[in-house]
């Protein structure tokens, strides 16, 4: 098992997801955030669980679908960890969002 680290922008994404969903349902917002964090935790045991993000294959970015959202992460072999880069709604055009992460 390797540690799963959340980058600051990914944590901000979680907060944004919570705030957006909580406008209609705080309970569902909590549930969605819990699902996202649980999925990320599984990456510690299975870092290659997600599929490669084709636009960023050269950076070894992978994505894992969690409901309507995507966790984008990178297995950092040299550091012995998984780095979660983003939690993004699947309908968003996320490659531009990842350029600076």
N, C-alpha and C positions, 0 to 999 in steps of 0.2 A: 504494500500500500504506500502511495506517495501522498504528500500533503496537497490539498487543493487550496489555492490562494485566489482571492477575488481582487482584481485590479480596481482601483478607485472608480473609474468610469463604469465598471460593471455594477458596483454597489450603488452608484447613482442611478443606473438603469433600473435596479430593483426598487428603489424608492419611487421612481417615476411610475413604474408599473403599478405599485401599490396605490399611489395617490390617484391614478387614473381610474382603476377599477373600483376603488373605495368610494368614489362619487356615487356609484350605484349600489355597491354591496361591500361593506367592510369585511364581512365574513368571507366572501369569495376572494377578495383581495389578499387576505391572510393566507387562504388556501393556495392561491396561485404562487405566492412568494415561497411558501413552504414546499410546494412541488418543485419549483426551480432550484431551491437550495438543496433539496434531497437528491435531485438529479445530478447536481454538481458534485455532491459528496460521493456518489457512485463512481465518478470519474477517478477518484483516488485508487480504486481497485481495478477499474477498467478504462485506462486513459485513451484507448483507441476505440471506444464505444461509438463515438459519433462519426459522421461521414466527413470527408475532406471538403472544405469550402473551395470549390474550383477556382474562384477568382483569386484566392490567396494560397494556392497549393505550395508556392515557393516559400511561404512562411510557416507551413505545416499547421495552418489553422483548421480546426474541425468544428462541426456544429452538431448539436443534439436537440432534437425537437422535444418540446415539453408543452403539450397543448398547442395553442396558437403562437407560442414563443419559441425562440431559438437561443440556446446558450452557445456562444462562440468561445472557443478556448484553444489553448496551445499546450501540448505536452512538451515541457522543457526538460529534455533528457539530461542535459548538462547540469542543471540545478536539482534534478530529481523531484520535480513537482509538476502539477497541472496549474496553469494560470487561466482563470476565467476572465475573458476580455470584454464580453458584452452579453446582455440579456435583451433581445430585440424581438419585437412583434414580427412574425413571419411575413406580413404584408408590406413591411417597410423595405426600401431599397438599402440594404445594410452595407454593401461594400464601401460606399463613401463614408459611412459612419466608422468604419474600421481603419481607415487610412492612417489615422494618427494614434491608434491604440497599440 
